[in-house]
Amino acid sequence: MEEKSTEKLSQVISSTAQKIGETLSQLAQKIGKETGKLAKIASLKAEIFKLQNDRRGKLEELGEKLLKLYKENSLAVVNLEFFKDMIDAILNIEKEIDAKNIEIKKIQEEEKISDEEVSQIPMSQG
């Protein structure tokens, strides 16, 4: 039974990868750009999406902790180190997002790809 599930998952992943490849190929033909560069943008977009989710999770964790301490009337200088560490982690994630956006812009300029064309590039799935 597990073997069939693994086979089915493998087929879904293969099918998704094939569809992404076809979409990138069609888009490359349409806008006359190198498929490798479009694949790189797709990969960067997926990484940005993941980082944005990580950032949201950290912000949620920060908010939950702050609210809990406030309700317990336990806000104190002692807790500031936790908040500083969490905020530093969020700021580092934001730096990573900015760096990946800069990388996309660089490829965009090199390949003369418009913002609209970049928006049409799907995120890679892995």
C-alpha positions as CSV (number, residue, x, y, z in Angstrom):
1,M,0.0,0.0,0.0
2,E,2.8,2.4,0.9
3,E,4.6,1.6,-2.3
4,K,1.5,2.7,-4.3
5,S,1.3,6.0,-2.3
6,T,5.0,6.6,-3.0
7,E,4.5,5.8,-6.7
8,K,1.5,8.1,-6.9
9,L,3.4,10.9,-5.1
10,S,6.2,10.4,-7.5
11,Q,3.9,10.7,-10.5
12,V,2.3,13.9,-9.1
13,I,5.8,15.5,-8.5
14,S,6.9,14.4,-12.0
15,S,3.7,15.8,-13.6
16,T,4.1,19.1,-11.7
17,A,7.7,19.5,-12.7
18,Q,6.8,18.7,-16.3
19,K,4.1,21.4,-16.2
20,I,6.5,23.9,-14.7
21,G,9.0,23.1,-17.4
22,E,6.5,23.4,-20.1
23,T,5.2,26.7,-18.8
24,L,8.8,28.1,-18.6
25,S,9.5,26.9,-22.1
26,Q,6.4,28.5,-23.5
27,L,7.1,31.7,-21.6
28,A,10.7,31.7,-22.8
29,Q,9.5,31.3,-26.4
30,K,6.9,34.0,-26.0
31,I,9.2,36.6,-24.6
32,G,12.3,35.2,-26.3
33,K,14.4,34.7,-23.1
34,E,16.7,32.0,-21.9
35,T,14.9,29.2,-20.0
36,G,17.7,28.9,-17.5
37,K,17.3,32.5,-16.4
38,L,13.5,32.1,-16.1
39,A,14.0,28.9,-14.1
40,K,16.4,30.8,-11.8
41,I,13.7,33.5,-11.3
42,A,11.1,30.8,-10.6
43,S,13.4,29.3,-8.0
44,L,14.0,32.7,-6.4
45,K,10.3,33.4,-6.2
46,A,9.8,30.1,-4.4
47,E,12.5,30.9,-1.9
48,I,11.0,34.3,-1.3
49,F,7.6,32.7,-0.7
50,K,9.1,30.4,1.8
51,L,11.0,33.2,3.6
52,Q,7.8,35.3,3.7
53,N,6.0,32.4,5.4
54,D,9.0,32.0,7.8
55,R,8.7,35.7,8.6
56,R,5.0,35.5,9.2
57,G,5.6,32.6,11.6
58,K,8.2,34.5,13.5
59,L,5.9,37.6,13.7
60,E,3.1,35.4,15.0
61,E,5.4,33.7,17.6
62,L,6.6,37.2,18.7
63,G,3.0,38.5,19.0
64,E,1.8,35.4,20.9
65,K,4.7,35.6,23.4
66,L,4.1,39.4,23.9
67,L,0.4,38.9,24.4
68,K,0.9,36.0,26.8
69,L,3.4,38.0,28.9
70,Y,1.1,41.0,28.9
71,K,-1.9,38.9,30.1
72,E,0.3,37.4,32.8
73,N,1.4,40.9,33.8
74,S,4.9,39.6,33.2
75,L,6.4,42.1,30.8
76,A,9.8,42.9,32.1
77,V,13.3,43.7,31.0
78,V,14.2,40.0,31.5
79,N,12.0,39.2,28.5
80,L,13.7,41.7,26.2
81,E,16.4,39.3,25.1
82,F,13.8,36.9,23.7
83,F,12.2,39.8,21.8
84,K,15.5,41.1,20.6
85,D,16.5,37.7,19.3
86,M,13.2,37.2,17.6
87,I,13.2,40.6,16.0
88,D,16.8,40.1,14.8
89,A,15.7,36.8,13.2
90,I,12.8,38.6,11.5
91,L,15.2,41.3,10.2
92,N,17.6,38.7,8.9
93,I,14.7,37.0,7.0
94,E,13.8,40.4,5.5
95,K,17.4,40.9,4.4
96,E,17.3,37.5,2.7
97,I,14.1,38.4,0.9
98,D,15.6,41.8,-0.2
99,A,18.7,40.0,-1.6
100,K,16.6,37.5,-3.6
101,N,14.5,40.4,-5.0
102,I,17.7,42.2,-6.0
103,E,18.9,39.0,-7.7
104,I,15.6,38.8,-9.6
105,K,16.0,42.5,-10.6
106,K,19.5,41.8,-11.8
107,I,18.3,38.9,-14.1
108,Q,15.4,41.1,-15.2
109,E,17.8,43.9,-16.3
110,E,20.3,41.4,-18.0
111,E,17.5,39.7,-19.9
112,K,15.4,42.8,-20.4
113,I,12.4,41.1,-18.8
114,S,9.5,43.4,-17.7
115,D,7.8,43.3,-14.3
116,E,4.7,41.9,-16.0
117,E,6.7,39.1,-17.6
118,V,8.3,38.3,-14.2
119,S,4.9,38.1,-12.6
120,Q,3.9,35.4,-15.2
121,I,6.8,33.1,-14.2
122,P,5.5,30.4,-11.8
123,M,7.3,29.5,-8.6
124,S,9.4,26.4,-8.9
125,Q,8.3,23.5,-6.8
126,G,11.6,22.5,-5.5
